[in-house]
Amino acid sequence: MKLGVTKLSSSVRLALSLGAVIAAGASSTVFAQDSSTTPATDASSQPAKKTTSLDTVVVTGSNIRRVDLETSNPVQVIDRAAIQASGKVTLGDLIQEIPSVSGDATNPRVNNGGGAGSSTVSLRGLGSARTLILVNGKRVVNNDVNAIPASMVERIEVLKDGASATYGSDAIGGVVNFILRNDYQGAQISTNFGQSDRADGDTSGYTATFGTSSDKGNIVAGIDYNKTDEISSAARNFSKNATYFSSGSVYNGGSSRTPSGFLQLPAGATPSGCAGNGNGNATLSSTQPGKVTAANYRCYTSADGYNYQAQNLIETPQERTNVFALANYNFSDNVQGYFDAFYNKTSSQYALAPLPFDAQSDGVTISPNSYYNPYPGTTFGPGANEYKTRLSTLGQRVTTYSTTTAQAIAGLKGNFGTDSSWQWNADIDYGHVSQSKESLGQLYLNGLQSSGAFGPSFLNPTTGVVTCGTAAAPIANCTPINIFNVNDPKTIAALKAYGANAFYNETYISKRYEAGANGNLFSLPAGEVSLAVGVDYDKEYENNGVDYIAQTTGVSGTCFISQSACSTPLAGGYNYKEAYAELFIPVLADVPLIKSLNVTIGGRYSDYSLAGSTTNYKFAVEWRPFNDLLLRGTMDGVFRAPTVADLYAGGAGSAPQVNDPCVGYTGGHAAACANVPTNGSFVQQGSQTTAVVSGSQVAGYNLKPEYGKSFDFGAVYDPSWLPGFSASVDLYRVQLNDTITPLGAQTVLTSCYNNASSPFCSFIHRNTDGTINYINSPTVNLGELNTKGVDGSFKYKIPHFDVLGQNYGDLTLSLDTTYLIRYDNDTAPGTAGDVVEHLAGLYSNNAAYGNFARWRGLGSLTWTDGPWDATWRTQYIGTVRIGSPDISQGFSAEGQVPGQVLNFGPQIYHNVSIGYNLAAYHTRFDFGVNNLFDTQPPLMYQNNVLNSNTDVNTYDTIGRYFWGRITVSF
């Protein structure tokens, strides 16, 4: 049923009953992590001469404390009111709406390739690894922003500029800084419930926050719990089928790994009417128990594809608990201790269609002398003919995750006396992430093969029982398996006897020590010259444990179970030492055409045990010709050092979509098309292939750090003649060299096809008939990346909105937009066959790419009047295309036809909410509808995506969604 009175009234009764025993207090906004103030004059003693103190604050993007909130740093602020009005129970859904986020950041809608319940942020489309996440200005141990308790966030500051000189590695696309409510006093509890218009995807949760303070300090603590139910792909029309686009037609197809089997046969053995060019494909014409023969097979067509989509998910289930505590204690007037602790546990899972069996990529050889082989004398497996099937009788593949994140920061901060502007800080930061994973629905293939179950085998004439081995050498304690008929009861029993669940565990530990100081050096006519300096030392360690049956046994990424579940154990660590300095210089003030002119210079030296040393600099200018206008510009050196996983992660199986450039091959590209027939007859068998994803070392690749520069030039206009209005525009540009990125299978194929000397050619492994066996997809330095765009925003607050003399409360309008001018990836600069991939306006599911719509926007209209308030929020994602008419780009919307293009119109989502404060009962009610007009995602077709026929990293897959929240205060 749809969300109605019954469910909402239940939520109301629950919240009111909880409110009877829980107290709540008011929160106050603190805009600084460190501040020094001059006491204001008491208004009661001098009513005619009240002065106001100006706090110095640390704004995201700088280590300097200043009075100004508008600086050279382009920072977007999301306040607590906007967080509450969104109705989002996790912060990932909120952050991923802002226009400066693009690419392929993960979220709980990602099933295949996700499932951990996490959400990451990809500013400028540069990937989550190039976006730095902070909490109160400190690095977090887990980049999953859903692990940050939304109830504790006062505001979110998004720096849309590179900041390696300020924060070190990873701050390339920008920084997201979550500022917490660290001075909250009182107690507060809220409960929430949500449900889609189709009566699924239920969410429920509660938060409880408590705080107290005294002259000696304060403490804030609480708990945040939420639970979201799964939504099946079969529950939505756009995702219930595996829908493909080919030859200008749209059809429902699927995987060639189907329960009726897919056999690749030699010439002369193919069923009547099949292609007789040497590799005909066949499938069972019907299912029946027992042995099958060649007579039971017919030609395989695309209509026989298995619809795996119906058993996938478009919303993965998750259950999340956050516990947090923040405390400050004043040891003296000049020294304060602080302690921040966070704990999160997330349980989640993904679900896929039953296990596919692929004899070649799974490393299984089916004997030509197997009793159950319908084509005696024909070998299936590595180096021979292909046989695929779907082990549907084992049920869905389900992988469960349990992730715990714990982080604690303890430190001291203070000043050097009331007469000094200098402040200091020293702290210890410990973080620990542990993730256990269990993969259900696997099969112990190695056990079956080593036992002799795949043959040879024979029918014992004496016993009438099919027996492993040969009549001359039978194998005891072995049961032959009829893998060609997975629906046979005996096959089902044999498969279940070898069913397997694989276990994995990942541990990540970070220990960080920091010390810093900042203050004024001396005075100039235009103001105080300020300096911030600091040092830090960080030690990182990672350990990935893999179940014995899932450990890879060779470079092909195979193991004792299905290749898709294989991985390699990893353990290792590194450390780095850093020192930084930042200098703020007020150059001129109050001269003609220069109300103020300030310069900021910064630098950071970093020494990594695994990647060497680097020094990055920052130069920023702020010029106010007059009070209302600020012109600003920054130039930052940026870098990212490779992590332990980038270097040493073992091979793990995946099944990406690719367009094989060797289709119709007639010669000339031998490095990419080894063993492919040159008579033009070669066709691709399905759009999926097998890839082995790994760190650089597994594939023998020498990985280096990536370096670059970030530029931002902009203007901020706050007209004094229009109070409440502010507008800004910024032109940004990011240039990166030697980019560290997971190498997509498509990029491997395209690069080698265009350039026979490409270092990626050795990553392609084909079978003797030219079909792809597997492709190595390690982390590499891919080339050069160049992106450029424009950000624009305005905000207009109209207090006492009047119509014909009647006051209707306050209105606030805001709009943030981003236009992507360029996003170019040069895959192999300076080499023959080099291709510059032009991604602006394009969607590509290749590794580390995603959705690069040129236009994105987020607008809101907020109304407040007494106890009432309401918000209308609109998200705009512009037009995007799949494919490029330039064949050298390697992008096509149709696997068999290069250069095909599909265009998709803009997506617009409307979200509304309304709130009411019932002051007499210290209670607030909030209700809302997300995706008000039930906008469905674009149908982008399964041959171009990995999940649900659409881009689940970008578009909403749930549809219209109702939510409600009740907050009780005392």
Sequence and secondary structure as in RCSB ss.txt:
>XXXX:A:sequence
MKLGVTKLSSSVRLALSLGAVIAAGASSTVFAQDSSTTPATDASSQPAKKTTSLDTVVVTGSNIRRVDLETSNPV
QVIDRAAIQASGKVTLGDLIQEIPSVSGDATNPRVNNGGGAGSSTVSLRGLGSARTLILVNGKRVVNNDVNAIPA
SMVERIEVLKDGASATYGSDAIGGVVNFILRNDYQGAQISTNFGQSDRADGDTSGYTATFGTSSDKGNIVAGIDY
NKTDEISSAARNFSKNATYFSSGSVYNGGSSRTPSGFLQLPAGATPSGCAGNGNGNATLSSTQPGKVTAANYRCY
TSADGYNYQAQNLIETPQERTNVFALANYNFSDNVQGYFDAFYNKTSSQYALAPLPFDAQSDGVTISPNSYYNPY
PGTTFGPGANEYKTRLSTLGQRVTTYSTTTAQAIAGLKGNFGTDSSWQWNADIDYGHVSQSKESLGQLYLNGLQS
SGAFGPSFLNPTTGVVTCGTAAAPIANCTPINIFNVNDPKTIAALKAYGANAFYNETYISKRYEAGANGNLFSLP
AGEVSLAVGVDYDKEYENNGVDYIAQTTGVSGTCFISQSACSTPLAGGYNYKEAYAELFIPVLADVPLIKSLNVT
IGGRYSDYSLAGSTTNYKFAVEWRPFNDLLLRGTMDGVFRAPTVADLYAGGAGSAPQVNDPCVGYTGGHAAACAN
VPTNGSFVQQGSQTTAVVSGSQVAGYNLKPEYGKSFDFGAVYDPSWLPGFSASVDLYRVQLNDTITPLGAQTVLT
SCYNNASSPFCSFIHRNTDGTINYINSPTVNLGELNTKGVDGSFKYKIPHFDVLGQNYGDLTLSLDTTYLIRYDN
DTAPGTAGDVVEHLAGLYSNNAAYGNFARWRGLGSLTWTDGPWDATWRTQYIGTVRIGSPDISQGFSAEGQVPGQ
VLNFGPQIYHNVSIGYNLAAYHTRFDFGVNNLFDTQPPLMYQNNVLNSNTDVNTYDTIGRYFWGRITVSF
>XXXX:A:secstr
  S HHHHHHHHHHHHHHHTT           SS        TTT TT        EE TT SSEES SS SS E
EEEEHHHHHHHT SSHHHHHTTSTTB B    TT TTTT S      BTTS GGGEEEEETTEE S   GGGS G
GGEEEEEEE S  HHHH TTTTSEEEEEEE TT  EEEEEEEEEEETTS S EEEEEEEEEEEETTEEEEEEEEE
EEE  EEGGGSTTTSSEEEEETTEEEEE BS  TT EEEE TT S TTS  SS EEEEESS  SS   GGGEEE 
 GGG B GGGGSEEE  EEEEEEEEEEEEESSSSEEEEEEEEEEEEEEEEEESS EEETTTTT  B TT TT SS
TT  BSTTSB EEEE GGG  EEEEEEEEEEEEEEEEEEES TT   EEEEEEEEEEEEEEEEEEEEE HHHHHH
HTTTS EEE TTT  EEEB SSSB TT     TT TTSHHHHHHHHHTEEEEEEEEEEEEEEEEEEEEEEEEEET
TEEEEEEEEEEEEEEEEEEEE GGGB  STT   SS GGG B  EEEEEEEEEEEEEEEEEEEEEETTEEEEEEE
EEEEEEEETTTEEEEEEEEEEEEEEETTEEEEEEEEEEEE   HHHHH   EEE  B   TTTT  SS TTTSTT
  SSS    SSSB  EEEE TTTTT     EEEEEEEEEEEE  TTSTTEEEEEEEEEEEEES EEE  HHHHHH
HHHH TT TTGGGEEE TTS EEEEEEEEEE  EEEEEEEEEEEEEEESS EETTEE  EEEEEEEEEEEEEEEE
ESSTTSTT  EEE TTBEE STT EE  SEEEEEEEEEEETTEEEEEEEEEE  EEE  S GGG   SSTTSTT 
 EEE  EEEEEEEEEEEEGGGTEEEEEEEESTT        TTT SSTTS TTTS  S SEEEEEEEEE 
